[in-house]
Amino acid sequence: MDTISTNVLGPALIVQKFMPLLERAQDRRVVMNMSSGLGSLAQVSSPGWAVYSISKAAIVMLVRRHLFSCGEWMH
C-alpha cells in the first residue's frame, strides 16, 4: 500500500489542495507528475512489478481526469 500512497494518493491530494491556487493563477498553470513505461497498458510485460505498474497507470489516469474536469483536455 505504500507504493499506491506515494505514487497515487500523494499526488492526488497535492493537486486537490493546490487547485484553488491554480484556478486563480493568471499565468500558465502547471502540475507535473511522473509515470514510467511500466504504467503503460500497452507494455504489460514485467511480472514482478504489479503494484508499481498499477500505481503508475493510476497516475496517468489521474492526470487525464484532472485535465478533463478542468476543460483542458487535449486530443
Backbone hydrogen bonds, N-H to C=O, Kabsch-Sander energy under -0.5 kcal/mol:
donor,donor_aa,acceptor,acceptor_aa,energy
5,S,1,M,-2.6
6,T,2,D,-2.6
7,N,3,T,-2.8
8,V,4,I,-2.2
9,L,4,I,-1.9
10,G,5,S,-2.5
12,A,8,V,-2.3
13,L,9,L,-2.6
14,I,10,G,-2.3
15,V,11,P,-2.4
16,Q,12,A,-2.1
17,K,13,L,-2.3
18,F,14,I,-2.2
19,M,15,V,-1.4
21,L,18,F,-0.5
22,L,18,F,-2.5
23,E,19,M,-2.7
24,R,20,P,-1.3
25,A,21,L,-0.9
35,S,33,N,-0.5
39,G,36,S,-2.0
40,S,37,G,-1.6
43,Q,40,S,-1.0
44,V,41,L,-0.6
45,S,43,Q,-1.6
49,W,46,S,-1.5
50,A,47,P,-0.5
53,S,49,W,-2.9
54,I,50,A,-2.6
55,S,51,V,-2.4
56,K,52,Y,-2.1
57,A,53,S,-2.3
58,A,54,I,-2.1
59,I,55,S,-1.6
60,V,56,K,-1.5
61,M,57,A,-1.9
62,L,58,A,-2.6
63,V,59,I,-2.2
64,R,60,V,-2.2
65,R,61,M,-2.8
66,H,62,L,-2.3
67,L,63,V,-2.5
68,F,64,R,-2.4
69,S,65,R,-2.7
70,C,66,H,-1.7
71,G,68,F,-1.2
72,E,67,L,-2.6
